[in-house]
Amino acid sequence: MITDHDPKLVALFAKAEAELDDTDFTADVMRMIDDQRRKTLLVWLVFVIAGIIGFALVAAPVITAVSMATELLPTSLVNFESDWISMLLAPVNSVAAAIALGALAIRSFYRRVFR
């Protein structure tokens, strides 16, 4: 068994045994956590303000488009003379039904081609 120790290795272990000042380490960690929290809150604040401004700019055109769509979608495609036939076919005799059937046809075509 070898009992000779390298003096450099002994000095290195002697430095490692020295106690660290816990208060400075804890203070540094807490300061870094607070800095990160402030940065995160600042980034969220910027995104929220940008979202509110974007919503304010887009709100009027979106409301106009939605009101136009609510007026256009229930419009009948074919007018019938008989009221009971027009009421019977109302769910499928509208612009909304034509759009829905078109979307289903596109979806069906997509599934057949790419599956």
C-alpha positions in Angstrom: 0.0 0.0 0.0 1.3 3.4 -0.9 1.3 6.0 1.8 3.0 8.8 -0.1 0.6 11.5 -1.1 1.1 14.0 -3.9 1.5 17.5 -2.3 -0.5 19.2 -5.1 -3.4 16.7 -4.6 -3.3 17.3 -0.8 -3.4 21.1 -1.3 -6.3 20.7 -3.7 -8.3 18.6 -1.1 -7.4 21.1 1.6 -8.9 24.0 -0.5 -12.0 21.9 -1.0 -12.5 21.4 2.7 -12.7 25.1 3.3 -16.3 26.2 4.1 -18.2 28.4 1.7 -20.0 31.4 2.9 -23.7 30.3 2.7 -25.2 33.7 2.9 -23.4 35.1 -0.1 -24.3 32.0 -2.2 -28.0 32.2 -1.1 -28.1 35.9 -1.8 -26.7 35.5 -5.3 -29.1 32.7 -6.1 -32.1 34.7 -4.9 -31.0 37.8 -6.8 -30.7 35.7 -10.0 -34.2 34.2 -9.4 -35.6 37.7 -8.9 -33.9 39.0 -12.1 -35.4 36.0 -14.1 -38.8 36.6 -12.6 -38.7 40.3 -13.6 -37.6 39.4 -17.1 -40.4 36.9 -17.4 -43.0 39.3 -16.2 -41.7 42.0 -18.5 -41.9 39.7 -21.5 -45.5 38.6 -20.6 -46.5 42.2 -20.1 -45.1 43.1 -23.5 -47.0 40.2 -25.1 -50.3 41.1 -23.3 -50.1 44.7 -24.3 -49.3 43.8 -27.9 -52.2 41.4 -27.9 -54.6 44.0 -26.6 -53.4 46.5 -29.2 -53.7 43.9 -31.9 -57.2 42.9 -30.8 -58.2 46.6 -30.7 -57.0 47.1 -34.3 -58.7 43.9 -35.6 -61.9 44.0 -33.6 -63.9 46.3 -35.9 -63.2 44.3 -39.1 -63.8 41.0 -37.4 -67.1 42.2 -36.1 -68.1 43.4 -39.5 -67.1 40.1 -41.1 -69.0 38.1 -38.5 -72.1 40.2 -39.0 -71.9 39.9 -42.8 -71.5 36.1 -42.4 -74.5 35.8 -40.1 -76.6 37.7 -42.8 -75.2 35.7 -45.7 -75.0 32.1 -44.4 -78.8 31.5 -43.9 -79.6 32.8 -47.4 -81.6 30.2 -49.4 -80.0 28.9 -52.6 -83.3 28.0 -54.3 -86.6 29.6 -53.6 -89.6 27.4 -53.5 -93.2 28.5 -53.9 -94.5 26.2 -51.2 -93.7 27.2 -47.6 -93.7 23.7 -46.2 -91.1 22.5 -48.8 -88.9 25.5 -48.1 -89.1 24.8 -44.4 -88.4 21.1 -44.9 -85.3 21.8 -47.1 -84.1 24.8 -45.1 -81.2 23.0 -43.4 -79.7 21.9 -46.7 -80.9 24.8 -48.9 -78.6 27.5 -47.6 -75.1 29.0 -48.3 -73.9 27.4 -45.0 -74.9 24.0 -46.1 -73.2 24.4 -49.5 -70.0 25.5 -47.7 -70.2 22.5 -45.3 -70.8 20.0 -48.1 -67.9 21.5 -50.0 -65.6 21.2 -47.0 -66.7 17.6 -46.5 -66.0 16.8 -50.2 -62.6 18.4 -49.9 -61.9 16.4 -46.8 -63.0 13.2 -48.4 -60.9 13.9 -51.5 -57.9 14.6 -49.3 -58.3 11.4 -47.3 -58.6 9.3 -50.5 -55.6 10.9 -52.2 -53.2 11.1 -49.3 -54.0 8.0 -47.3 
